[in-house]
């Protein structure tokens, strides 16, 4: 989670919503990403999607079996969908996202029995630090 938080801080330094993610395979980081939707003018440039793209490129496969995605906030529908398509084994996230979270806050997509893949979920890892970073970012914008 510390590596994901470092990515989130990079996003913040770029004026992006401070969300960061890393993808691990065999406990080694194979992909990193932070929100870049504004900078790239790309609504899909969320931290998780960028980290998945980089991991897939590094491993030479769009499927990432055995992988773990670590992200600072509960992923949205798009990001969970990308993880399902990549066959991510485990998701570890920091704080909940009561507005757009699609794992525990709404929809339960990571464990949806009607989808072709499910993802183990660990939540609340460094939740306070992850949440504080987001809160401070949005408070500075008000």
N, CA, C and O atoms as a GROMACS GRO file, in nm:
protein
  568
    1UNK      N    1   0.083  -0.120   0.000
    1UNK     CA    2   0.000   0.000   0.000
    1UNK      C    3   0.087   0.125   0.000
    1UNK      O    4   0.047   0.229  -0.053
    2UNK      N    5   0.204   0.116   0.058
    2UNK     CA    6   0.292   0.234   0.058
    2UNK      C    7   0.328   0.275  -0.085
    2UNK      O    8   0.333   0.394  -0.117
    3UNK      N    9   0.352   0.177  -0.172
    3UNK     CA   10   0.383   0.208  -0.312
    3UNK      C   11   0.262   0.271  -0.381
    3UNK      O   12   0.278   0.362  -0.462
    4UNK      N   13   0.142   0.225  -0.350
    4UNK     CA   14   0.020   0.284  -0.408
    4UNK      C   15   0.002   0.426  -0.356
    4UNK      O   16  -0.038   0.515  -0.432
    5UNK      N   17   0.030   0.449  -0.229
    5UNK     CA   18   0.022   0.585  -0.174
    5UNK      C   19   0.123   0.678  -0.240
    5UNK      O   20   0.092   0.796  -0.263
    6UNK      N   21   0.241   0.629  -0.271
    6UNK     CA   22   0.339   0.712  -0.342
    6UNK      C   23   0.286   0.751  -0.479
    6UNK      O   24   0.305   0.864  -0.524
    7UNK      N   25   0.219   0.658  -0.546
    7UNK     CA   26   0.156   0.689  -0.676
    7UNK      C   27   0.046   0.793  -0.658
    7UNK      O   28   0.033   0.885  -0.739
    8UNK      N   29  -0.032   0.780  -0.551
    8UNK     CA   30  -0.139   0.876  -0.525
    8UNK      C   31  -0.081   1.016  -0.504
    8UNK      O   32  -0.138   1.114  -0.550
    9UNK      N   33   0.030   1.024  -0.436
    9UNK     CA   34   0.094   1.154  -0.414
    9UNK      C   35   0.144   1.213  -0.546
    9UNK      O   36   0.141   1.334  -0.566
   10UNK      N   37   0.190   1.126  -0.638
   10UNK     CA   38   0.229   1.172  -0.771
   10UNK      C   39   0.108   1.232  -0.844
   10UNK      O   40   0.119   1.335  -0.910
   11UNK      N   41  -0.007   1.166  -0.831
   11UNK     CA   42  -0.130   1.218  -0.893
   11UNK      C   43  -0.162   1.355  -0.837
   11UNK      O   44  -0.193   1.448  -0.911
   12UNK      N   45  -0.155   1.368  -0.706
   12UNK     CA   46  -0.185   1.495  -0.641
   12UNK      C   47  -0.091   1.605  -0.691
   12UNK      O   48  -0.134   1.717  -0.716
   13UNK      N   49   0.037   1.574  -0.704
   13UNK     CA   50   0.134   1.671  -0.752
   13UNK      C   51   0.103   1.718  -0.893
   13UNK      O   52   0.142   1.828  -0.933
   14UNK      N   53   0.034   1.634  -0.969
   14UNK     CA   54  -0.005   1.668  -1.106
   14UNK      C   55  -0.144   1.733  -1.112
   14UNK      O   56  -0.194   1.762  -1.221
   15UNK      N   57  -0.205   1.756  -0.996
   15UNK     CA   58  -0.337   1.817  -0.992
   15UNK      C   59  -0.450   1.719  -1.016
   15UNK      O   60  -0.564   1.760  -1.040
   16UNK      N   61  -0.420   1.592  -1.011
   16UNK     CA   62  -0.520   1.486  -1.030
   16UNK      C   63  -0.573   1.441  -0.895
   16UNK      O   64  -0.508   1.462  -0.792
   17UNK      N   65  -0.690   1.378  -0.893
   17UNK     CA   66  -0.743   1.319  -0.771
   17UNK      C   67  -0.641   1.215  -0.724
   17UNK      O   68  -0.603   1.127  -0.802
   18UNK      N   69  -0.597   1.224  -0.599
   18UNK     CA   70  -0.487   1.139  -0.552
   18UNK      C   71  -0.526   0.994  -0.524
   18UNK      O   72  -0.554   0.956  -0.411
   19UNK      N   73  -0.526   0.917  -0.630
   19UNK     CA   74  -0.548   0.773  -0.621
   19UNK      C   75  -0.430   0.706  -0.688
   19UNK      O   76  -0.388   0.745  -0.797
   20UNK      N   77  -0.377   0.604  -0.623
   20UNK     CA   78  -0.264   0.530  -0.677
   20UNK      C   79  -0.287   0.381  -0.669
   20UNK      O   80  -0.361   0.333  -0.583
   21UNK      N   81  -0.223   0.308  -0.759
   21UNK     CA   82  -0.239   0.163  -0.763
   21UNK      C   83  -0.109   0.097  -0.808
   21UNK      O   84  -0.030   0.155  -0.882
   22UNK      N   85  -0.091  -0.026  -0.762
   22UNK     CA   86   0.018  -0.110  -0.811
   22UNK      C   87  -0.038  -0.250  -0.835
   22UNK      O   88  -0.135  -0.291  -0.772
   23UNK      N   89   0.025  -0.322  -0.926
   23UNK     CA   90  -0.010  -0.461  -0.953
   23UNK      C   91   0.112  -0.545  -0.918
   23UNK      O   92   0.223  -0.516  -0.960
   24UNK      N   93   0.088  -0.650  -0.840
   24UNK     CA   94   0.196  -0.740  -0.800
   24UNK      C   95   0.172  -0.880  -0.856
   24UNK      O   96   0.059  -0.927  -0.863
   25UNK      N   97   0.280  -0.943  -0.895
   25UNK     CA   98   0.280  -1.084  -0.930
   25UNK      C   99   0.399  -1.145  -0.857
   25UNK      O  100   0.511  -1.097  -0.869
   26UNK      N  101   0.374  -1.250  -0.784
   26UNK     CA  102   0.479  -1.313  -0.702
   26UNK      C  103   0.547  -1.210  -0.612
   26UNK      O  104   0.669  -1.210  -0.598
   27UNK      N  105   0.467  -1.123  -0.552
   27UNK     CA  106   0.512  -1.020  -0.458
   27UNK      C  107   0.603  -0.915  -0.520
   27UNK      O  108   0.668  -0.839  -0.448
   28UNK      N  109   0.610  -0.909  -0.652
   28UNK     CA  110   0.692  -0.809  -0.722
   28UNK      C  111   0.600  -0.714  -0.797
   28UNK      O  112   0.506  -0.758  -0.863
   29UNK      N  113   0.626  -0.584  -0.786
   29UNK     CA  114   0.546  -0.485  -0.858
   29UNK      C  115   0.577  -0.496  -1.007
   29UNK      O  116   0.692  -0.481  -1.049
   30UNK      N  117   0.472  -0.521  -1.086
   30UNK     CA  118   0.487  -0.532  -1.232
   30UNK      C  119   0.412  -0.421  -1.306
   30UNK      O  120   0.424  -0.409  -1.428
   31UNK      N  121   0.336  -0.341  -1.232
   31UNK     CA  122   0.265  -0.229  -1.293
   31UNK      C  123   0.232  -0.125  -1.189
   31UNK      O  124   0.198  -0.157  -1.075
   32UNK      N  125   0.243   0.000  -1.227
   32UNK     CA  126   0.213   0.113  -1.138
   32UNK      C  127   0.124   0.210  -1.213
   32UNK      O  128   0.129   0.220  -1.335
   33UNK      N  129   0.042   0.283  -1.136
   33UNK     CA  130  -0.038   0.385  -1.200
   33UNK      C  131  -0.097   0.481  -1.098
   33UNK      O  132  -0.114   0.447  -0.981
   34UNK      N  133  -0.127   0.600  -1.145
   34UNK     CA  134  -0.200   0.697  -1.064
   34UNK      C  135  -0.297   0.769  -1.156
   34UNK      O  136  -0.277   0.772  -1.278
   35UNK      N  137  -0.400   0.826  -1.099
   35UNK     CA  138  -0.500   0.893  -1.179
   35UNK      C  139  -0.434   0.994  -1.273
   35UNK      O  140  -0.350   1.073  -1.233
   36UNK      N  141  -0.476   0.988  -1.400
   36UNK     CA  142  -0.424   1.081  -1.500
   36UNK      C  143  -0.533   1.121  -1.599
   36UNK      O  144  -0.503   1.160  -1.712
   37UNK      N  145  -0.658   1.112  -1.558
   37UNK     CA  146  -0.769   1.142  -1.649
   37UNK      C  147  -0.762   1.284  -1.704
   37UNK      O  148  -0.786   1.306  -1.823
   38UNK      N  149  -0.729   1.380  -1.618
   38UNK     CA  150  -0.723   1.521  -1.661
   38UNK      C  151  -0.605   1.541  -1.756
   38UNK      O  152  -0.620   1.594  -1.865
   39UNK      N  153  -0.488   1.498  -1.713
   39UNK     CA  154  -0.365   1.516  -1.790
   39UNK      C  155  -0.374   1.450  -1.928
   39UNK      O  156  -0.334   1.508  -2.028
   40UNK      N  157  -0.426   1.327  -1.932
   40UNK     CA  158  -0.434   1.252  -2.057
   40UNK      C  159  -0.563   1.279  -2.136
   40UNK      O  160  -0.579   1.233  -2.248
   41UNK      N  161  -0.654   1.356  -2.073
   41UNK     CA  162  -0.786   1.380  -2.134
   41UNK      C  163  -0.851   1.247  -2.170
   41UNK      O  164  -0.900   1.227  -2.281
   42UNK      N  165  -0.850   1.157  -2.072
   42UNK     CA  166  -0.896   1.020  -2.092
   42UNK      C  167  -0.978   0.976  -1.972
   42UNK      O  168  -0.923   0.957  -1.864
   43UNK      N  169  -1.109   0.958  -1.988
   43UNK     CA  170  -1.191   0.918  -1.874
   43UNK      C  171  -1.159   0.780  -1.820
   43UNK      O  172  -1.201   0.746  -1.709
   44UNK      N  173  -1.084   0.699  -1.895
   44UNK     CA  174  -1.047   0.566  -1.847
   44UNK      C  175  -0.911   0.564  -1.778
   44UNK      O  176  -0.867   0.458  -1.734
   45UNK      N  177  -0.845   0.678  -1.767
   45UNK     CA  178  -0.710   0.682  -1.711
   45UNK      C  179  -0.710   0.685  -1.558
   45UNK      O  180  -0.647   0.770  -1.496
   46UNK      N  181  -0.782   0.590  -1.500
   46UNK     CA  182  -0.781   0.573  -1.354
   46UNK      C  183  -0.655   0.496  -1.316
   46UNK      O  184  -0.596   0.425  -1.398
   47UNK      N  185  -0.614   0.512  -1.192
   47UNK     CA  186  -0.492   0.448  -1.143
   47UNK      C  187  -0.490   0.298  -1.169
   47UNK      O  188  -0.390   0.243  -1.216
   48UNK      N  189  -0.602   0.231  -1.140
   48UNK     CA  190  -0.608   0.086  -1.155
   48UNK      C  191  -0.592   0.044  -1.301
   48UNK      O  192  -0.519  -0.050  -1.331
   49UNK      N  193  -0.661   0.113  -1.390
   49UNK     CA  194  -0.655   0.078  -1.532
   49UNK      C  195  -0.514   0.098  -1.586
   49UNK      O  196  -0.462   0.013  -1.658
   50UNK      N  197  -0.452   0.208  -1.550
   50UNK     CA  198  -0.315   0.233  -1.597
   50UNK      C  199  -0.217   0.130  -1.541
   50UNK      O  200  -0.129   0.083  -1.613
   51UNK      N  201  -0.233   0.094  -1.415
   51UNK     CA  202  -0.145  -0.008  -1.355
   51UNK      C  203  -0.167  -0.144  -1.423
   51UNK      O  204  -0.070  -0.216  -1.448
   52UNK      N  205  -0.292  -0.179  -1.451
   52UNK     CA  206  -0.321  -0.304  -1.521
   52UNK      C  207  -0.261  -0.305  -1.661
   52UNK      O  208  -0.202  -0.404  -1.703
   53UNK      N  209  -0.275  -0.194  -1.733
   53UNK     CA  210  -0.217  -0.185  -1.868
   53UNK      C  211  -0.066  -0.206  -1.864
   53UNK      O  212  -0.010  -0.280  -1.945
   54UNK      N  213  -0.001  -0.141  -1.769
   54UNK     CA  214   0.145  -0.153  -1.759
   54UNK      C  215   0.187  -0.294  -1.719
   54UNK      O  216   0.287  -0.346  -1.768
   55UNK      N  217   0.111  -0.355  -1.630
   55UNK     CA  218   0.142  -0.493  -1.589
   55UNK      C  219   0.124  -0.589  -1.707
   55UNK      O  220   0.208  -0.677  -1.729
   56UNK      N  221   0.016  -0.573  -1.781
   56UNK     CA  222  -0.010  -0.660  -1.896
   56UNK      C  223   0.101  -0.645  -2.000
   56UNK      O  224   0.148  -0.743  -2.058
   57UNK      N  225   0.142  -0.521  -2.023
   57UNK     CA  226   0.250  -0.496  -2.118
   57UNK      C  227   0.380  -0.560  -2.069
   57UNK      O  228   0.451  -0.625  -2.147
   58UNK      N  229   0.412  -0.542  -1.941
   58UNK     CA  230   0.536  -0.596  -1.886
   58UNK      C  231   0.539  -0.748  -1.892
   58UNK      O  232   0.645  -0.808  -1.915
   59UNK      N  233   0.423  -0.811  -1.872
   59UNK     CA  234   0.416  -0.957  -1.870
   59UNK      C  235   0.384  -1.017  -2.007
   59UNK      O  236   0.393  -1.139  -2.026
   60UNK      N  237   0.346  -0.932  -2.101
   60UNK     CA  238   0.314  -0.982  -2.235
   60UNK      C  239   0.185  -1.060  -2.243
   60UNK      O  240   0.172  -1.149  -2.327
   61UNK      N  241   0.089  -1.027  -2.155
   61UNK     CA  242  -0.038  -1.099  -2.154
   61UNK      C  243  -0.147  -1.009  -2.096
   61UNK      O  244  -0.125  -0.943  -1.994
   62UNK      N  245  -0.262  -1.006  -2.159
   62UNK     CA  246  -0.372  -0.926  -2.107
   62UNK      C  247  -0.438  -0.992  -1.987
   62UNK      O  248  -0.513  -0.927  -1.914
   63UNK      N  249  -0.414  -1.118  -1.966
   63UNK     CA  250  -0.461  -1.188  -1.847
   63UNK      C  251  -0.351  -1.182  -1.742
   63UNK      O  252  -0.233  -1.199  -1.773
   64UNK      N  253  -0.392  -1.158  -1.618
   64UNK     CA  254  -0.295  -1.145  -1.509
   64UNK      C  255  -0.329  -1.242  -1.395
   64UNK      O  256  -0.350  -1.198  -1.281
   65UNK      N  257  -0.335  -1.372  -1.424
   65UNK     CA  258  -0.369  -1.468  -1.318
   65UNK      C  259  -0.266  -1.465  -1.206
   65UNK      O  260  -0.146  -1.450  -1.231
   66UNK      N  261  -0.313  -1.478  -1.085
   66UNK     CA  262  -0.224  -1.476  -0.970
   66UNK      C  263  -0.183  -1.337  -0.927
   66UNK      O  264  -0.102  -1.322  -0.835
   67UNK      N  265  -0.237  -1.235  -0.991
   67UNK     CA  266  -0.196  -1.098  -0.959
   67UNK      C  267  -0.276  -1.040  -0.843
   67UNK      O  268  -0.386  -1.085  -0.811
   68UNK      N  269  -0.217  -0.940  -0.782
   68UNK     CA  270  -0.280  -0.865  -0.673
   68UNK      C  271  -0.277  -0.717  -0.713
   68UNK      O  272  -0.172  -0.664  -0.749
   69UNK      N  273  -0.393  -0.653  -0.706
   69UNK     CA  274  -0.401  -0.508  -0.730
   69UNK      C  275  -0.416  -0.442  -0.594
   69UNK      O  276  -0.503  -0.478  -0.515
   70UNK      N  277  -0.330  -0.345  -0.568
   70UNK     CA  278  -0.334  -0.267  -0.444
   70UNK      C  279  -0.367  -0.124  -0.484
   70UNK      O  280  -0.295  -0.064  -0.564
   71UNK      N  281  -0.475  -0.070  -0.429
   71UNK     CA  282  -0.519   0.064  -0.467
   71UNK      C  283  -0.564   0.140  -0.342
   71UNK      O  284  -0.611   0.078  -0.246
   72UNK      N  285  -0.549   0.269  -0.343
   72UNK     CA  286  -0.573   0.350  -0.224
   72UNK      C  287  -0.720   0.370  -0.190
   72UNK      O  288  -0.753   0.405  -0.077
   73UNK      N  289  -0.810   0.349  -0.285
   73UNK     CA  290  -0.953   0.367  -0.260
   73UNK      C  291  -1.031   0.255  -0.329
   73UNK      O  292  -0.985   0.197  -0.428
   74UNK      N  293  -1.146   0.226  -0.276
   74UNK     CA  294  -1.234   0.125  -0.335
   74UNK      C  295  -1.260   0.156  -0.482
   74UNK      O  296  -1.302   0.266  -0.515
   75UNK      N  297  -1.235   0.060  -0.570
   75UNK     CA  298  -1.250   0.084  -0.714
   75UNK      C  299  -1.394   0.105  -0.760
   75UNK      O  300  -1.490   0.060  -0.698
   76UNK      N  301  -1.404   0.176  -0.872
   76UNK     CA  302  -1.533   0.203  -0.936
   76UNK      C  303  -1.572   0.085  -1.026
   76UNK      O  304  -1.497  -0.012  -1.039
   77UNK      N  305  -1.688   0.096  -1.087
   77UNK     CA  306  -1.740  -0.009  -1.176
   77UNK      C  307  -1.641  -0.040  -1.288
   77UNK      O  308  -1.611  -0.156  -1.315
   78UNK      N  309  -1.591   0.064  -1.354
   78UNK     CA  310  -1.499   0.044  -1.466
   78UNK      C  311  -1.374  -0.032  -1.422
   78UNK      O  312  -1.331  -0.126  -1.489
   79UNK      N  313  -1.318   0.009  -1.310
   79UNK     CA  314  -1.193  -0.052  -1.265
   79UNK      C  315  -1.213  -0.196  -1.219
   79UNK      O  316  -1.128  -0.281  -1.245
   80UNK      N  317  -1.322  -0.223  -1.151
   80UNK     CA  318  -1.350  -0.362  -1.112
   80UNK      C  319  -1.371  -0.446  -1.238
   80UNK      O  320  -1.324  -0.559  -1.246
   81UNK      N  321  -1.442  -0.390  -1.335
   81UNK     CA  322  -1.462  -0.461  -1.461
   81UNK      C  323  -1.330  -0.495  -1.529
   81UNK      O  324  -1.314  -0.606  -1.580
   82UNK      N  325  -1.237  -0.401  -1.529
   82UNK     CA  326  -1.106  -0.426  -1.588
   82UNK      C  327  -1.032  -0.536  -1.512
   82UNK      O  328  -0.965  -0.620  -1.573
   83UNK      N  329  -1.044  -0.537  -1.380
   83UNK     CA  330  -0.979  -0.640  -1.299
   83UNK      C  331  -1.038  -0.778  -1.327
   83UNK      O  332  -0.967  -0.877  -1.332
   84UNK      N  333  -1.170  -0.782  -1.345
   84UNK     CA  334  -1.235  -0.909  -1.378
   84UNK      C  335  -1.186  -0.958  -1.513
   84UNK      O  336  -1.154  -1.076  -1.528
   85UNK      N  337  -1.179  -0.869  -1.613
   85UNK     CA  338  -1.131  -0.908  -1.745
   85UNK      C  339  -0.986  -0.956  -1.740
   85UNK      O  340  -0.948  -1.046  -1.815
   86UNK      N  341  -0.906  -0.897  -1.653
   86UNK     CA  342  -0.765  -0.935  -1.640
   86UNK      C  343  -0.745  -1.060  -1.555
   86UNK      O  344  -0.635  -1.114  -1.547
   87UNK      N  345  -0.852  -1.107  -1.491
   87UNK     CA  346  -0.847  -1.224  -1.403
   87UNK      C  347  -0.756  -1.202  -1.282
   87UNK      O  348  -0.680  -1.290  -1.242
   88UNK      N  349  -0.765  -1.081  -1.225
   88UNK     CA  350  -0.691  -1.048  -1.104
   88UNK      C  351  -0.736  -1.142  -0.992
   88UNK      O  352  -0.856  -1.168  -0.977
   89UNK      N  353  -0.643  -1.193  -0.916
   89UNK     CA  354  -0.676  -1.286  -0.808
   89UNK      C  355  -0.724  -1.214  -0.682
   89UNK      O  356  -0.821  -1.256  -0.619
   90UNK      N  357  -0.655  -1.106  -0.646
   90UNK     CA  358  -0.687  -1.038  -0.522
   90UNK      C  359  -0.681  -0.887  -0.539
   90UNK      O  360  -0.595  -0.833  -0.608
   91UNK      N  361  -0.774  -0.819  -0.473
   91UNK     CA  362  -0.777  -0.674  -0.466
   91UNK      C  363  -0.756  -0.633  -0.321
   91UNK      O  364  -0.823  -0.684  -0.231
   92UNK      N  365  -0.664  -0.543  -0.299
   92UNK     CA  366  -0.639  -0.486  -0.167
   92UNK      C  367  -0.662  -0.336  -0.181
   92UNK      O  368  -0.598  -0.271  -0.264
   93UNK      N  369  -0.753  -0.281  -0.101
   93UNK     CA  370  -0.774  -0.137  -0.110
   93UNK      C  371  -0.775  -0.072   0.027
   93UNK      O  372  -0.798  -0.136   0.129
   94UNK      N  373  -0.750   0.060   0.024
   94UNK     CA  374  -0.744   0.138   0.148
   94UNK      C  375  -0.882   0.175   0.197
   94UNK      O  376  -0.945   0.099   0.270
   95UNK      N  377  -0.928   0.292   0.157
   95UNK     CA  378  -1.055   0.342   0.208
   95UNK      C  379  -1.173   0.313   0.117
   95UNK      O  380  -1.156   0.290  -0.002
   96UNK      N  381  -1.292   0.314   0.175
   96UNK     CA  382  -1.414   0.294   0.096
   96UNK      C  383  -1.444   0.419   0.013
   96UNK      O  384  -1.398   0.529   0.043
   97UNK      N  385  -1.522   0.399  -0.092
   97UNK     CA  386  -1.571   0.511  -0.173
   97UNK      C  387  -1.723   0.504  -0.170
   97UNK      O  388  -1.784   0.436  -0.253
   98UNK      N  389  -1.785   0.576  -0.075
   98UNK     CA  390  -1.930   0.566  -0.059
   98UNK      C  391  -2.010   0.616  -0.178
   98UNK      O  392  -2.128   0.584  -0.191
   99UNK      N  393  -1.949   0.694  -0.266
   99UNK     CA  394  -2.022   0.742  -0.384
   99UNK      C  395  -2.007   0.650  -0.504
   99UNK      O  396  -2.107   0.619  -0.570
  100UNK      N  397  -1.887   0.604  -0.532
  100UNK     CA  398  -1.864   0.530  -0.657
  100UNK      C  399  -1.805   0.391  -0.637
  100UNK      O  400  -1.781   0.321  -0.735
  101UNK      N  401  -1.780   0.349  -0.513
  101UNK     CA  402  -1.720   0.218  -0.490
  101UNK      C  403  -1.810   0.105  -0.535
  101UNK      O  404  -1.927   0.101  -0.498
  102UNK      N  405  -1.756   0.014  -0.614
  102UNK     CA  406  -1.836  -0.096  -0.670
  102UNK      C  407  -1.798  -0.232  -0.613
  102UNK      O  408  -1.836  -0.336  -0.668
  103UNK      N  409  -1.723  -0.232  -0.503
  103UNK     CA  410  -1.681  -0.358  -0.441
  103UNK      C  411  -1.763  -0.387  -0.316
  103UNK      O  412  -1.831  -0.489  -0.309
  104UNK      N  413  -1.757  -0.298  -0.220
  104UNK     CA  414  -1.830  -0.316  -0.094
  104UNK      C  415  -1.939  -0.210  -0.075
  104UNK      O  416  -2.045  -0.240  -0.021
  105UNK      N  417  -1.913  -0.087  -0.117
  105UNK     CA  418  -2.010   0.020  -0.096
  105UNK      C  419  -2.136   0.000  -0.181
  105UNK      O  420  -2.248   0.023  -0.134
  106UNK      N  421  -2.118  -0.043  -0.304
  106UNK     CA  422  -2.229  -0.066  -0.396
  106UNK      C  423  -2.197  -0.184  -0.488
  106UNK      O  424  -2.080  -0.208  -0.520
  107UNK      N  425  -2.296  -0.255  -0.530
  107UNK     CA  426  -2.291  -0.356  -0.635
  107UNK      C  427  -2.220  -0.488  -0.603
  107UNK      O  428  -2.264  -0.592  -0.651
  108UNK      N  429  -2.116  -0.488  -0.524
  108UNK     CA  430  -2.046  -0.611  -0.490
  108UNK      C  431  -1.991  -0.685  -0.611
  108UNK      O  432  -1.997  -0.808  -0.616
  109UNK      N  433  -1.937  -0.613  -0.708
  109UNK     CA  434  -1.895  -0.675  -0.834
  109UNK      C  435  -1.781  -0.776  -0.821
  109UNK      O  436  -1.776  -0.871  -0.898
  110UNK      N  437  -1.692  -0.757  -0.726
  110UNK     CA  438  -1.580  -0.849  -0.713
  110UNK      C  439  -1.624  -0.990  -0.676
  110UNK      O  440  -1.553  -1.087  -0.703
  111UNK      N  441  -1.741  -1.002  -0.615
  111UNK     CA  442  -1.791  -1.133  -0.572
  111UNK      C  443  -1.920  -1.172  -0.642
  111UNK      O  444  -1.987  -1.266  -0.600
  112UNK      N  445  -1.957  -1.102  -0.747
  112UNK     CA  446  -2.084  -1.128  -0.815
  112UNK      C  447  -2.084  -1.267  -0.878
  112UNK      O  448  -2.001  -1.295  -0.965
  113UNK      N  449  -2.174  -1.354  -0.836
  113UNK     CA  450  -2.173  -1.492  -0.885
  113UNK      C  451  -2.211  -1.507  -1.032
  113UNK      O  452  -2.180  -1.609  -1.094
  114UNK      N  453  -2.276  -1.407  -1.088
  114UNK     CA  454  -2.318  -1.416  -1.228
  114UNK      C  455  -2.208  -1.377  -1.326
  114UNK      O  456  -2.225  -1.393  -1.447
  115UNK      N  457  -2.096  -1.326  -1.278
  115UNK     CA  458  -1.984  -1.291  -1.365
  115UNK      C  459  -1.891  -1.411  -1.379
  115UNK      O  460  -1.897  -1.505  -1.300
  116UNK      N  461  -1.804  -1.407  -1.480
  116UNK     CA  462  -1.719  -1.522  -1.510
  116UNK      C  463  -1.592  -1.530  -1.425
  116UNK      O  464  -1.510  -1.621  -1.443
  117UNK      N  465  -1.574  -1.437  -1.332
  117UNK     CA  466  -1.456  -1.438  -1.246
  117UNK      C  467  -1.488  -1.361  -1.118
  117UNK      O  468  -1.560  -1.261  -1.122
  118UNK      N  469  -1.436  -1.407  -1.007
  118UNK     CA  470  -1.449  -1.334  -0.882
  118UNK      C  471  -1.309  -1.301  -0.830
  118UNK      O  472  -1.210  -1.364  -0.866
  119UNK      N  473  -1.304  -1.201  -0.743
  119UNK     CA  474  -1.177  -1.151  -0.692
  119UNK      C  475  -1.184  -1.151  -0.539
  119UNK      O  476  -1.280  -1.101  -0.481
  120UNK      N  477  -1.082  -1.207  -0.475
  120UNK     CA  478  -1.071  -1.196  -0.329
  120UNK      C  479  -1.045  -1.051  -0.294
  120UNK      O  480  -0.972  -0.981  -0.365
  121UNK      N  481  -1.105  -1.004  -0.186
  121UNK     CA  482  -1.092  -0.863  -0.148
  121UNK      C  483  -1.044  -0.849  -0.005
  121UNK      O  484  -1.094  -0.916   0.086
  122UNK      N  485  -0.948  -0.761   0.014
  122UNK     CA  486  -0.902  -0.719   0.146
  122UNK      C  487  -0.919  -0.568   0.149
  122UNK      O  488  -0.864  -0.498   0.064
  123UNK      N  489  -0.994  -0.518   0.245
  123UNK     CA  490  -1.020  -0.374   0.251
  123UNK      C  491  -0.968  -0.315   0.382
  123UNK      O  492  -0.943  -0.387   0.479
  124UNK      N  493  -0.954  -0.184   0.382
  124UNK     CA  494  -0.916  -0.113   0.504
  124UNK      C  495  -0.768  -0.104   0.532
  124UNK      O  496  -0.729  -0.065   0.642
  125UNK      N  497  -0.684  -0.139   0.436
  125UNK     CA  498  -0.539  -0.134   0.456
  125UNK      C  499  -0.492   0.012   0.449
  125UNK      O  500  -0.507   0.077   0.345
  126UNK      N  501  -0.438   0.062   0.557
  126UNK     CA  502  -0.397   0.202   0.570
  126UNK      C  503  -0.511   0.297   0.531
  126UNK      O  504  -0.489   0.400   0.468
  127UNK      N  505  -0.631   0.259   0.568
  127UNK     CA  506  -0.751   0.334   0.530
  127UNK      C  507  -0.746   0.479   0.576
  127UNK      O  508  -0.785   0.569   0.501
  128UNK      N  509  -0.699   0.502   0.695
  128UNK     CA  510  -0.694   0.641   0.745
  128UNK      C  511  -0.601   0.726   0.660
  128UNK      O  512  -0.637   0.837   0.620
  129UNK      N  513  -0.482   0.676   0.632
  129UNK     CA  514  -0.386   0.752   0.552
  129UNK      C  515  -0.438   0.775   0.411
  129UNK      O  516  -0.424   0.885   0.356
  130UNK      N  517  -0.498   0.674   0.352
  130UNK     CA  518  -0.554   0.687   0.217
  130UNK      C  519  -0.669   0.789   0.218
  130UNK      O  520  -0.676   0.875   0.129
  131UNK      N  521  -0.756   0.780   0.315
  131UNK     CA  522  -0.869   0.873   0.325
  131UNK      C  523  -0.826   1.015   0.353
  131UNK      O  524  -0.881   1.109   0.297
  132UNK      N  525  -0.726   1.031   0.440
  132UNK     CA  526  -0.676   1.165   0.472
  132UNK      C  527  -0.622   1.235   0.348
  132UNK      O  528  -0.643   1.355   0.330
  133UNK      N  529  -0.552   1.161   0.264
  133UNK     CA  530  -0.497   1.218   0.142
  133UNK      C  531  -0.608   1.271   0.051
  133UNK      O  532  -0.599   1.382  -0.002
  134UNK      N  533  -0.712   1.192   0.034
  134UNK     CA  534  -0.826   1.235  -0.049
  134UNK      C  535  -0.901   1.353   0.013
  134UNK      O  536  -0.934   1.450  -0.056
  135UNK      N  537  -0.927   1.344   0.143
  135UNK     CA  538  -1.000   1.453   0.210
  135UNK      C  539  -0.924   1.585   0.199
  135UNK      O  540  -0.983   1.689   0.168
  136UNK      N  541  -0.794   1.582   0.222
  136UNK     CA  542  -0.714   1.703   0.214
  136UNK      C  543  -0.716   1.760   0.072
  136UNK      O  544  -0.723   1.882   0.054
  137UNK      N  545  -0.711   1.673  -0.027
  137UNK     CA  546  -0.715   1.718  -0.166
  137UNK      C  547  -0.845   1.792  -0.195
  137UNK      O  548  -0.843   1.902  -0.250
  138UNK      N  549  -0.957   1.732  -0.159
  138UNK     CA  550  -1.087   1.794  -0.189
  138UNK      C  551  -1.113   1.918  -0.104
  138UNK      O  552  -1.174   2.013  -0.152
  139UNK      N  553  -1.067   1.918   0.021
  139UNK     CA  554  -1.082   2.037   0.104
  139UNK      C  555  -1.003   2.154   0.046
  139UNK      O  556  -1.048   2.268   0.055
  140UNK      N  557  -0.888   2.128  -0.011
  140UNK     CA  558  -0.808   2.236  -0.070
  140UNK      C  559  -0.873   2.292  -0.196
  140UNK      O  560  -0.841   2.404  -0.238
  141UNK      N  561  -0.964   2.219  -0.254
  141UNK     CA  562  -1.032   2.263  -0.376
  141UNK      C  563  -1.158   2.343  -0.346
  141UNK      O  564  -1.213   2.407  -0.436
  142UNK      N  565  -1.205   2.340  -0.221
  142UNK     CA  566  -1.330   2.408  -0.185
  142UNK      C  567  -1.307   2.551  -0.149
  142UNK      O  568  -1.403   2.622  -0.116
   0.00000   0.00000   0.00000
